[in-house]
Amino acid sequence: MEILPGKLLATLNNPDDLKKLNKADLHKVCDELRQYIIDVVSVYGGHFAASLGVVELTVALHYIYNTPYDQLVWDVGHQAYGHKILTGRRDNFITNRKYKGLSGFPKRSESEYDTFGVGHSSTSISAALGMAIASKYKGENRKNIAIIGDGSMTAGMAFEAMNHAGVADTDLLVILNDNGIGIDPNVGALKEYLTDITISPTYNKVRDDVWKLLGKLPVGKTFTRDMASKLEASVKGVVSKSSNLFEALNFRYFGPIDGHNITKLVDTLQDLKNIPGPKLLHIITTKGKGYALAEKDQTKWHAPGLFDKLSGEIYKKKFDVPQPPKYQDVFGHTIVELAEKNKKIFGITPAMPSGSSLNIMMKVMPHRAIDVGIAEQHAVTVSAGLATQGMKVFCNIYSSFMQRAYDQVVHDVAIQKLPVVFCLDRAGLVGDDGPTHHGCYDIAYFRCIPNMIIASPMNEKELRNLMYTAQLDSIKYPFVIRYPRGEGVMPEWKTEFEEIQIGTGRKLKDGNDIAILSLGHPGNFAQAAIRELKTEGINPAHYDLRFVKPIDETLLHEVFSKYEKIITVEDGTIVGGFGTAVLEFMAANNYKATVKILGIPDRIVEHGTPKELHTECGYDAAAIATAVRDLLKEEIKISVTN
């Protein structure tokens, strides 16, 4: 389907073309840019509401600043679609998030306008500050701008960066895009602080009146700029009890202003270009602006999939038979079942209640299910604190986001042997979000930590039973349960709970000549491969190890005593992962066998559908079947040679 941009947008191939327009034309540019994003995302998919909310800001930034010499750093990057369209990628935008197409996030290798690769939150101020320090050192007159949402401001890293920027003596502008929501509504004291500023008509009116008055006063010996600044601060202190947060960090604070008023934005940014030092511009926007349904239900329309832009119908696949649930929903319903029986259970998530399905528990047990905001480090350590008081905490964090809290897992949980349950959603290759969101490394980075239990369910029943086991009083160590994004394999998934003995796997099928050892959901790929191989008279054994730590040594002794050819399959990096653990066992016990490790290769894997990426990385059903054939062919060759 051909999607054409508006007539004016079609003439804008880069920001230089945008700068040729009169300021009065920018309203039309914004309208056409917003409509083009709606047209493309409705047909081809992607993140939606975030970019609609910053259309005017995006246009104003590229209109006023000399990009890419002046450097924009977009926090997270969900909101950068307009930026991509205006910076030479308009005609290729239909490939956004598609296999071999444009990345869904800013990416340095994709465009010189993408000054910093992003995907996780709260990195923009640190990165832009680093750029500003380098610009000052090199004597360059670059402007460095970080665009960060209010949701991303809850992460400690953002405040660490502002604390440094306040004394770094650099020309840095932070634009705080305040829309009250990340994916789910924002939480915490910072939200209340920003709301206090935003809704205080007294503060805003008095502040504007003071600035107008100061503009009429002569600045000289009797009335200095320092006195003017102190007068303004005094007024703010009278009308708003908390208006000095950013200024306490030595930032000049401007705003709040309407982030959808393109004329006001252009004029304000033009003024700010001439003000040195660290500055913060606070703009108020509406996520999903310009598409009524997205404005009304911002969580639903964060990334809705394909939809009819006129009716707002979100297309869902229709099936004649019951389908398996998403693993996240199995988690969400199961934790409620367990919590109804075990009053010690708490649920913790860092700003992903919908993504993890902890929102199910939050609705029925709001005092025991807590969204701590974008603050993974805090999520882990507050879970540890709860655990010291005998609580059974399920801390649900995406695998890639758990990387942000690694020290807390080691220092606050593992060393103290606290039985926090870490449910790692989105383990393995997540698909269209690409390398910033793939859960490649958790097996490797957790396996090297003492006092850890690490398990991965092959299906919904196994997930439920691992969760049931993890909350038992007999479990005295941290317990990691990792599972992938998307659907499982069991339409009838609400099974009775059964305790699983820690460190035990399962022999699913006996066989001849060769054994397949799997961990987690890829065991289903192995089963599909075995069905295919059966038609060729090939009969592999299949073992589901379930635990990578402690690994089932009894089962491995059986495997290595019986088979000389072994294939391991996992949805994690092959460096230091499950296959490596099997090799370590083989070496420690003086076994000799040919072991083929299938999993995520030692390179950065780009975006695409999970199916496309499983094929590319060589651990889907077809790849497993091929690996079996290849190993057996080697045996035949050796026999013929002998």
For each residue, the residues with C-beta under 8 A, 3 or more apart:
1: 43
2:
3: 36 39 40 43 94
4: 10
5: 9 10 32 36 85 90
6: 9 10 28 31 32 35 36
7: 10 11 32
8: 11 12 21 25 28 29 32
9: 5 6 12 29 32 33 36 85 90
10: 4 5 6 7 90
11: 7 8 17
12: 8 9 17 18 29 86 90
13: 17 88 90
14: 17 18 86 87 88
15: 18 19 62 63 67 86 87 113
16: 19 20
17: 11 12 13 14 20 21
18: 12 14 15 21 29 59 62 63 86
19: 15 16 62 63
20: 16 17
21: 8 17 18 25 26 29 63
22: 25
23: 26 63 263 266
24: 27
25: 8 21 22 28 29
26: 21 23 29 30 59 60 63 262 263 266
27: 24 30 31 262
28: 6 8 25 31 32
29: 8 9 12 18 21 25 26 32 33 59
30: 26 27 33 34 55 56 59 262
31: 6 27 28 34 35
32: 5 6 7 8 9 28 29 35 36
33: 9 29 30 36 37 55 58 59 82 85 86
34: 30 31 37 38 52 55 82 289 290
35: 6 31 32 38 39 290
36: 3 5 6 9 32 33 39 40 85 90 93
37: 33 34 40 41 48 51 52 55 81 82 85
38: 34 35 41 42 52 290 291 309
39: 3 35 36 42 43 309
40: 3 36 37 43 44 46 93 94 96
41: 37 38 44 45 46 47 48 81
42: 38 39 306 307 308 309
43: 1 3 39 40 94 306
44: 40 41 94 96 97 98 306
45: 41 97 303 305 306 432
46: 40 41 81 96 97 104 303 432
47: 41 50 51 78 81 104 302 303
48: 37 41 51 52 288 291 294 301 302 303 304
49: 52 53 287 288 291 294 298 301 302
50: 47 53 54 76 78 79 149 287 302
51: 37 47 48 54 55 58 78 79 80 81 82
52: 34 37 38 48 49 55 287 288 289 290 291 294
53: 49 50 79 177 179 259 285 286 287 288 289
54: 50 51 57 58 79 82 147 177 259 285
55: 30 33 34 37 51 52 58 59 82 289 290
56: 30 59 60 259 260 261 262 265
57: 54 60 61 147 175 177 259 265 283 285
58: 33 51 54 55 61 62 82 83 86
59: 18 26 29 30 33 55 56 62 63 82 86 262
60: 26 56 57 63 64 262 265 266 269
61: 57 58 64 65 67 72 145 147 269
62: 15 18 19 58 59 65 67 83 86 87
63: 15 18 19 21 23 26 59 60 266
64: 60 61 266 269 270 273
65: 61 62 70 72 143 145 269 273
66: 69 70 143
67: 15 61 62 70 71 72 87 113
68: 71 87 112 113 115
69: 66 142
70: 65 66 67 142 143 144 145
71: 67 68 115 128 131 142 143 144 145
72: 61 65 67 83 113 115 145 147
73: 115 116 118 123 124 127 128 131 144 145 146 147
74: 77 79 80 83 106 118 124 147
75: 118 121 122 123 124 125 146 147 148 149 152
76: 50 79 105 118 119 120 121 149 152
77: 74 80 104 105 106 118 119
78: 47 50 51 104 105 302
79: 50 51 53 54 74 76 82 147 149 177
80: 51 74 77 83 84 105 106 114
81: 37 41 46 47 51 84 85 93 96
82: 33 34 37 51 54 55 58 59 79 85 86
83: 58 62 72 74 80 86 87 106 113
84: 80 81 87 89 93 96 102 106 111
85: 5 9 33 36 37 81 82 89 90 93
86: 12 14 15 18 33 58 59 62 82 83 90
87: 14 15 62 67 68 83 84 111 113
88: 13 14 111 113
89: 84 85 92 93 102 110 111
90: 5 9 10 12 13 36 85 86 93
91:
92: 89 95 101 102
93: 36 40 81 84 85 89 90 96 102
94: 3 40 43 44 98
95: 92 98 100 101 102
96: 40 44 46 81 84 93 101 102 103 104
97: 44 45 46 101 102 103 104 432 433 434 607
98: 44 94 95 101 102 432 607 608
99: 607 608 609 612
100: 95 606 608
101: 92 95 96 97 98
102: 84 89 92 93 95 96 97 98 110
103: 96 97 106 107 110 434 606 607
104: 46 47 77 78 96 97 432 433 434 607
105: 76 77 78 80 117 118 119 433 434 436
106: 74 77 80 83 84 103 110 111 114 115 116 117 118
107: 103 110 111 114 117
108: 114 115 116 117
109:
110: 89 102 103 106 107 114
111: 84 87 88 89 106 107 114
112: 68
113: 15 67 68 72 83 87 88
114: 80 106 107 108 110 111 117
115: 68 71 72 73 106 108 127 131
116: 73 106 108 123 124 127 128 131
117: 105 106 107 108 114 436
118: 73 74 75 76 77 105 106 123 124 436
119: 76 77 105 433 434 435 436 437
120: 76 123 400 401 404 436
121: 75 76 149 151 152 155 182 374
122: 75 125 148 152 153 154 155 157 158 374
123: 73 75 116 118 120 126 127 157
124: 73 74 75 116 118 127 128 146 147 148 152 174
125: 75 122 128 129 146 148 158 161 162 165 172 174
126: 123 129 130 157 160 161 164
127: 73 115 116 123 124 130 131 146
128: 71 73 116 124 125 131 132 144 145 146 172 174
129: 125 126 132 133 144 146 161 164 165 168 170 172
130: 126 127 133 134
131: 71 73 115 116 127 128 134 135 142 144
132: 128 129 135 136 142 144 165 168 170 171 172
133: 129 130 136 137 168 170
134: 130 131 137 138
135: 131 132 138 140 141 142 144 170 171
136: 132 133 139 140 169 170 171
137: 133 134
138: 134 135
139: 136
140: 135 136
141: 135
142: 69 70 71 131 132 135
143: 65 66 70 71 171 173 273
144: 70 71 73 128 129 131 132 135 170 171 172 173
145: 61 65 70 71 72 73 128 172 173 174 175
146: 73 75 124 125 127 128 129 172 173 174 175
147: 54 57 61 72 73 74 75 79 124 175 177
148: 75 122 124 125 152 153 158 174 175 176 177
149: 50 75 76 79 121 152 153 176 177 178 179 182
150: 153 176 177 178 179 180 186 190 191 194
151: 121 154 181 182 183 186 351 373 374
152: 75 76 121 122 124 148 149 155 158 182 374
153: 122 148 149 150 158 159 176 190
154: 122 151 158 186 187 188 190 351 373 374 375
155: 121 122 152 158 159 373 374 375 376
156: 159 160 375 377 378
157: 122 123 126 160 161
158: 122 125 148 152 153 154 155 161 162
159: 153 155 156 162 163 249
160: 126 156 157 163 164
161: 125 126 129 157 158 164 165
162: 125 158 159 165 166 174 246 249 251 278
163: 159 160 166 167 249
164: 126 129 160 161 167 168
165: 125 129 132 161 162 168 170 172 174 249 250 251 278
166: 162 163 249 250 251 278
167: 163 164 250
168: 129 132 133 164 165 172 278
169: 136 277
170: 129 132 133 135 136 144 165 277 278
171: 132 135 136 143 144 276 277
172: 125 128 129 132 144 145 146 165 168 277 278 279
173: 143 144 145 146 272 279 280 281
174: 124 125 128 145 146 148 162 165 251 278 279 280 281
175: 57 145 146 147 148 280 281 283
176: 148 149 150 153 194 255 280 281 282 283
177: 53 54 57 79 147 148 149 150 259 283 285
178: 149 150 194 198 256 259 282 283 284 285
179: 53 149 150 284 285 286 287 298
180: 150 185 186 191 195 287
181: 151 184 185 186 287 298 299
182: 121 149 151 152 186 351 374
183: 151 299 302 351 352 354 355
184: 181 299 351 352 353 354 359 371
185: 180 181 299
186: 150 151 154 180 181 182 190 191 351 373
187: 154 191 351 371 372 373
188: 154 191 192 372 373
189: 192 193
190: 150 153 154 186 193 194 373
191: 150 180 186 187 188 194 195
192: 188 189 195 196
193: 189 190 196 197 242 245
194: 150 176 178 190 191 197 198 282
195: 180 191 192 198 199
196: 192 193 199 200 240 241 242 243
197: 193 194 200 203 240 242 243 256 282
198: 178 194 195 256 284
199: 195 196
200: 196 197 203 204 239 240
201: 204 205
202: 205 206 239
203: 197 200 206 207 236 239 240 243
204: 200 201 207 208 256
205: 201 202 208 209
206: 202 203 209 210 235 239
207: 203 204 210 211 232 235 236
208: 204 205 211 212
209: 205 206 212 213
210: 206 207 213 214 231 232 235
211: 207 208 214 215 232
212: 208 209 215 216
213: 209 210 216 217
214: 210 211 217 228 231 232
215: 211 212
216: 212 213
217: 213 214 223 228
218: 222 223
219: 223 224 225 228
220: 223 224
221: 224
222: 218
223: 217 218 219 220 227 228
224: 219 220 221 227 228
225: 219 228 229
226: 229 230
227: 223 224 230 231
228: 214 217 219 223 224 225 231 232
229: 225 226 232 233
230: 226 227 233 234
231: 210 214 227 228 234 235
232: 207 210 211 214 228 229 235 236
233: 229 230 236 237 244 247
234: 230 231 237 238
235: 206 207 210 231 232 238 239
236: 203 207 232 233 239 240 243 244
237: 233 234 240 241 243 244
238: 234 235
239: 200 202 203 206 235 236 243
240: 196 197 200 203 236 237 243
241: 196 237
242: 193 196 197 245
243: 196 197 203 236 237 239 240 253
244: 233 236 237 247 248
245: 193 242 248 249
246: 162 249 251 253 280
247: 233 244 250 251 252 253
248: 244 245
249: 159 162 163 165 166 245 246
250: 165 166 167 247 277 278
251: 162 165 166 174 246 247 278 279 280
252: 247 275 277 278 279 280
253: 243 246 247 279 280 282
254: 257 268 272 279 280 281 282
255: 176 280 281 282 283 284
256: 178 197 198 204 282 283 284
257: 254 261 264 265 268 281 282 283 284
258: 261 264 283 284
259: 53 54 56 57 177 178 265 283 284 285
260: 56 285 286 289
261: 56 257 258 264 265
262: 26 27 30 56 59 60 265 266
263: 23 26 266 267
264: 257 258 261 267 268
265: 56 57 60 257 259 261 262 268 269 283
266: 23 26 60 63 64 262 263 269 270
267: 263 264 270 271
268: 254 257 264 265 271 272 281
269: 60 61 64 65 265 266 272 273 281
270: 64 266 267 273 274
271: 267 268 274 275
272: 173 254 268 269 275 279 281
273: 64 65 143 269 270
274: 270 271
275: 252 271 272 279
276: 171
277: 169 170 171 172 250 252
278: 162 165 166 168 170 172 174 250 251 252
279: 172 173 174 251 252 253 254 272 275
280: 173 174 175 176 246 251 252 253 254 255
281: 173 174 175 176 254 255 257 268 269 272
282: 176 178 194 197 253 254 255 256 257
283: 57 175 176 177 178 255 256 257 258 259 265
284: 178 179 198 255 256 257 258 259
285: 53 54 57 177 178 179 259 260 289
286: 53 179 260 289 295
287: 49 50 52 53 179 180 181 294 295 298 302
288: 48 49 52 53 291 293 294 295 296 298 301
289: 34 52 53 55 260 285 286 295
290: 34 35 38 52 55 295
291: 38 48 49 52 288 294 295 301 309
292: 295 296
293: 288 296 297 301 312
294: 48 49 52 287 288 291 297 298 301
295: 286 287 288 289 290 291 292 298
296: 288 292 293
297: 293 294 300 301
298: 49 179 181 287 288 294 295 301 302
299: 181 183 184 185 302 354
300: 297 304
301: 48 49 288 291 293 294 297 298 304
302: 47 48 49 50 78 183 287 298 299
303: 45 46 47 48
304: 48 300 301 307 314
305: 45 314 315
306: 42 43 44 45 314 315
307: 42 304 312 313 314 315
308: 42 311 312 313 315
309: 38 39 42 291 312
310:
311: 308
312: 293 307 308 309
313: 307 308
314: 304 305 306 307
315: 305 306 307 308
316:
317:
318:
319: 322 323
320:
321: 491
322: 319 491 492
323: 319 487 491
324: 460 487 488 489 490 491 493
325: 329 330 460 487 488 493
326: 329 330 357 485 486 487 488
327: 330 331 425 460 463 483 484 485 486 487 488 521
328: 331 332 355 356 357 425 485
329: 325 326 332 333 357 360
330: 325 326 327 333 334 460 463 464 488 493
331: 327 328 334 335 356 357 358 396 423 425 463 467 483
332: 328 329 335 336 356 357 358 359 360 361
333: 329 330 336 337 357 360 494
334: 330 331 337 338 463 464 467 468
335: 331 332 338 339 345 347 358 360 361 394 467
336: 332 333 339 340 360 361 364 365
337: 333 334 340 341
338: 334 335 341 342 345 467 468 471
339: 335 336 342 343 345 347 361 365 368
340: 336 337
341: 337 338
342: 338 339 345 392 471
343: 339
344: 390 391 392 471
345: 335 338 339 342 368 391 392 393 394 471
346: 368 369 370 383 386 391 392 393 394
347: 335 339 358 361 362 365 368 369 370 393 394 396
348: 369 370 372 379 382 383 386 393 394 395 396
349: 352 353 356 358 369 370 371 372 379 395 396 397
350: 371 372 373 374 375 376 378 379 397 401
351: 151 154 182 183 184 186 187 371 372 373 374 375
352: 183 184 349 355 356 358 371 396 397 398 401 425
353: 184 349 356 357 358 359 362 369 371
354: 183 184 299 357 359
355: 183 328 352 398 425
356: 328 331 332 349 352 353 359 396 397 398 423 425
357: 326 328 329 331 332 333 353 354 360
358: 331 332 335 347 349 352 353 361 362 369 371 396
359: 184 332 353 354 356 362 363
360: 329 332 333 335 336 357 363 364
361: 332 335 336 339 347 358 364 365 368 369
362: 347 353 358 359 365 366 369 371
363: 359 360 366
364: 336 360 361
365: 336 339 347 361 362 368 369
366: 362 363 369
367:
368: 339 345 346 347 361 365
369: 346 347 348 349 353 358 361 362 365 366
370: 346 347 348 349 382
371: 184 187 349 350 351 352 353 358 362
372: 187 188 348 349 350 351 375 378 379 382
373: 151 154 155 186 187 188 190 350 351
374: 121 122 151 152 154 155 182 350 351
375: 154 155 156 350 351 372 378 379
376: 155 350 379 380 397 401 402 404 405
377: 156 380 381 404 405 407 408
378: 156 350 372 375 381 382
379: 348 349 350 372 375 376 382 383 395 397 405
380: 376 377 383 384 395 397 405 408 409 412 413 420 422
381: 377 378 384 385 408 412
382: 348 370 372 378 379 385 386
383: 346 348 379 380 386 387 393 395 413 420
384: 380 381 387 388 408 412 413 416 418 420
385: 381 382 388 389
386: 346 348 382 383 389 391 393
387: 383 384 390 391 392 393 413 418 419 420
388: 384 385 416 418
389: 385 386
390: 344 387
391: 344 345 346 386 387
392: 342 344 345 346 387 419 421 470 471
393: 345 346 347 348 383 386 387 420 421
394: 335 345 346 347 348 421 423 467 470 471
395: 348 349 379 380 383 420 421 422 423
396: 331 347 348 349 352 356 358 423 425
397: 349 350 352 356 376 379 380 401 402 405 422 423 424 425
398: 352 355 356 401 402 424 425 426 437 439
399: 402 403 424 425 426 427 428 439 440 441 442 482
400: 120 403 426 430 436 437 438 439 440
401: 120 350 352 376 397 398 404 405
402: 376 397 398 399 405 406 409 422 424 442
403: 399 400 406 441 445
404: 120 376 377 401
405: 376 377 379 380 397 401 402 408 409
406: 402 403 409 410 445
407: 377 410 411
408: 377 380 381 384 405 411 412 413
409: 380 402 405 406 412 413 414 422 446 449 478
410: 406 407 413 414 415 449
411: 407 408 414 415
412: 380 381 384 408 409 415 416 418
413: 380 383 384 387 408 409 410 416 418 420 478
414: 409 410 411 417 449 450 451 452 478
415: 410 411 412 451
416: 384 388 412 413
417: 414 451 476 477 478
418: 384 387 388 412 413 478
419: 387 392 470 475 476 477 478 479
420: 380 383 384 387 393 395 413 478 479
421: 392 393 394 395 467 470 471 478 479 481
422: 380 395 397 402 409 478 479 480 481
423: 331 356 394 395 396 397 467 481 483
424: 397 398 399 402 427 439 442 480 481 482 483
425: 327 328 331 352 355 356 396 397 398 399 483 485
426: 398 399 400 430 437 439 484 485
427: 399 424 439 442 456 482 483 484 520 571 572
428: 399 438 439 440 484 485 520 521 522 571 572 600 610
429: 438 439 440 571 600 605 610 613 614 617
430: 400 426 433 437 438 439 484 485 610
431: 485 486 607 608 609 610 613
432: 45 46 97 98 104 607 608 609
433: 97 104 105 119 430 436 437 438 607
434: 97 103 104 105 119 437 438 605 606 607
435: 119 438 604 605 606 607
436: 105 117 118 119 120 400 433
437: 119 398 400 426 430 433 434
438: 400 428 429 430 433 434 435 600 605
439: 398 399 400 424 426 427 428 429 430 442 482 484 572
440: 399 400 428 429 572 573 600 605
441: 399 403 444 445 572 573
442: 399 402 424 427 439 445 446 480 482 572
443: 446 447 454 456 482 519 548 570 572 573 576 577 578
444: 441 447 448 572 573 575 576 577 580
445: 403 406 441 442 448 449 576
446: 409 442 443 449 452 454 480 549
447: 443 444 452 454 548 549 576 577 581
448: 444 445 576
449: 409 410 414 445 446 452
450: 414
451: 414 415 417 477 478
452: 414 446 447 449 477 478 480 549
453: 475 477 478 479 480 502 503 547 549 550
454: 443 446 447 480 482 547 548 549
455: 466 479 480 481 482 500 546 547 548
456: 427 443 481 482 483 519 520 521 546 548
457: 460 461 462 463 465 466 481 483 520 521 546
458: 462 518 520 521 523 524 544 546
459: 462 463 488 489 490 493 521 524
460: 324 325 327 330 457 463 464 488 489 490 493 495
461: 457 464 465 490 493 495
462: 457 458 459 465 466 500 546
463: 327 330 331 334 457 459 460 466 467 481 483 488
464: 330 334 460 461 467 468 493 494 495 497
465: 457 461 462 468 469 495 497 498 499 500
466: 455 457 462 463 469 470 481 500 546
467: 331 334 335 338 394 421 423 463 464 470 471 481
468: 334 338 464 465 471 472 497 498 499
469: 465 466 472 475 479 499 500 502
470: 392 394 419 421 466 467 475 479 481
471: 338 342 344 345 392 394 421 467 468 475
472: 468 469 475 499
473:
474:
475: 419 453 469 470 471 472 479 502
476: 417 419
477: 417 419 451 452 453
478: 409 413 414 417 418 419 420 421 422 451 452 453
479: 419 420 421 422 453 455 469 470 475
480: 422 424 442 446 452 453 454 455
481: 421 422 423 424 455 456 457 463 466 467 470
482: 399 424 427 439 442 443 454 455 456 520
483: 327 331 423 424 425 427 456 457 463 520 521
484: 327 426 427 428 430 439 520 521 571 610
485: 326 327 328 425 426 428 430 431 610
486: 326 327 431 610
487: 323 324 325 326 327
488: 324 325 326 327 330 459 460 463 493 521
489: 324 459 460 524
490: 324 459 460 461 493
491: 321 322 323 324
492: 322
493: 324 325 330 459 460 461 464 488 490
494: 333 464
495: 460 461 464 465 498
496:
497: 464 465 468
498: 465 468 495
499: 465 468 469 472
500: 455 462 465 466 469 504 546
501: 504
502: 453 469 475 547 550
503: 453 547 550 551 552
504: 500 501 546 547 552 555
505: 543 544 545 546 547 552 555
506: 543 544 546
507: 510 541 542 543 555 558
508: 523 527 542 543 544
509: 530 540 541 542
510: 507 541
511: 514 515 539 540 541 542
512: 539 540 541
513: 538 539 540 563 565 632 635
514: 511 540 541 563 565 566 567 628 631 632
515: 511 540 541 542 543 559 562 563 565 566 567
516: 526 529 530 540 541 542 543 566 567 568 569 624 628
517: 543 545 559 566 567 568 569 578 582
518: 458 522 523 525 526 542 543 544 545 568 569 570
519: 443 456 522 523 544 545 546 548 568 569 570 572 578
520: 427 428 456 457 458 482 483 484 523 570 571
521: 327 428 456 457 458 459 483 484 488 524 525 571
522: 428 518 519 525 526 569 570 571 619
523: 458 508 518 519 520 526 527 542 544 569
524: 458 459 489 521 527 528
525: 518 521 522 528 529 569 614 619 620 621 624
526: 516 518 522 523 529 530 542 569 621 624
527: 508 523 524 530 531 542
528: 524 525 531 532 621
529: 516 525 526 532 533 621 622 624 625 628
530: 509 516 526 527 533 534 540 542
531: 527 528 534 535
532: 528 529 535 536 621 622 625
533: 529 530 536 538 539 540 625 628 629
534: 530 531 537 538 539
535: 531 532
536: 532 533 629
537: 534
538: 513 533 534 628 629 632
539: 511 512 513 533 534
540: 509 511 512 513 514 515 516 530 533 567 628
541: 507 509 510 511 512 514 515 516 559 562 563
542: 507 508 509 511 515 516 518 523 526 527 530
543: 505 506 507 508 515 516 517 518 555 559
544: 458 505 506 508 518 519 523
545: 505 517 518 519 548 551 552 555 578
546: 455 456 457 458 462 466 500 504 505 506 519 552
547: 453 454 455 502 503 504 505 550 551 552
548: 443 447 454 455 456 519 545 551 577 578 581
549: 446 447 452 453 454 581
550: 453 502 503 547 553
551: 503 545 547 548 556 581 582 585
552: 503 504 505 545 546 547 555 556
553: 550 556 557 585
554: 557 558
555: 504 505 507 543 545 552 558 559
556: 551 552 553 559 560 582 585 586
557: 553 554 560 561 589
558: 507 554 555 561 562
559: 515 517 541 543 555 556 562 563 566
560: 556 557 563 566 585 586 589 591 593
561: 557 558 591
562: 515 541 558 559
563: 513 514 515 541 559 560 566 593
564: 592 593 594
565: 513 514 515 593 594 596 631 632 635
566: 514 515 516 517 559 560 563 582 593 594 595 596
567: 514 515 516 517 540 595 596 597 598 624 627 628 631
568: 516 517 518 519 578 579 582 595 596 597 598 599
569: 516 517 518 519 522 523 525 526 598 599 619 624
570: 443 518 519 520 522 574 577 578 579 597 598 599 600 619
571: 427 428 429 484 520 521 522 599 600 619
572: 427 428 439 440 441 442 443 444 519 577 578 599 600
573: 440 441 443 444 576 577 599 600 601 602
574: 570 577 579 580 597 598 599 600 601 602
575: 444 580 602
576: 443 444 445 447 448 573 580
577: 443 444 447 548 570 572 573 574 580 581 597 599
578: 443 517 519 545 548 568 570 572 581 582 599
579: 568 570 574 582 583 595 597 598 599
580: 444 574 575 576 577 583 584 597
581: 447 548 549 551 577 578 584 585
582: 517 551 556 566 568 578 579 585 586 595 597
583: 579 580 586 587 595 597
584: 580 581 587 588
585: 551 553 556 560 581 582 588 589 591
586: 556 560 582 583 589 591 592 593 595
587: 583 584 590
588: 584 585
589: 557 560 585 586
590: 587
591: 560 561 585 586
592: 564 586
593: 560 563 564 565 566 586
594: 564 565 566 631 634
595: 566 567 568 579 582 583 586
596: 565 566 567 568 627 631
597: 567 568 570 574 577 579 580 582 583
598: 567 568 569 570 574 579 618 619 623 624 627
599: 568 569 570 571 572 573 574 577 578 579 617 619
600: 428 429 438 440 570 571 572 573 574 605 617 619
601: 573 574 605 617 618
602: 573 574 575
603:
604: 435
605: 429 434 435 438 440 600 601 613 616 617
606: 100 103 434 435
607: 97 98 99 103 104 431 432 433 434 435
608: 98 99 100 431 432 612 613 616
609: 99 431 432 612 613
610: 428 429 430 431 484 485 486 613 614
611: 614 615 620
612: 99 608 609 615 616
613: 429 431 605 608 609 610 616 617
614: 429 525 610 611 617 619 620 623
615: 611 612 618 620 622 623
616: 605 608 612 613
617: 429 599 600 601 605 613 614
618: 598 601 615 623 627
619: 522 525 569 570 571 598 599 600 614 623 624
620: 525 611 614 615 623 624
621: 525 526 528 529 532 624 625
622: 529 532 615 625 626
623: 598 614 615 618 619 620 626 627
624: 516 525 526 529 567 569 598 619 620 621 627 628
625: 529 532 533 621 622 628 629
626: 622 623 629 630
627: 567 596 598 618 623 624 630 631
628: 514 516 529 533 538 540 567 624 625 631 632
629: 533 536 538 625 626 632 633
630: 626 627 633 634
631: 514 565 567 594 596 627 628 634 635
632: 513 514 538 565 628 629 635 636
633: 629 630 636 637
634: 594 630 631 637 638
635: 513 565 631 632 638 639
636: 632 633 639 640
637: 633 634 640 641
638: 634 635 641 642
639: 635 636 642
640: 636 637
641: 637 638
642: 638 639
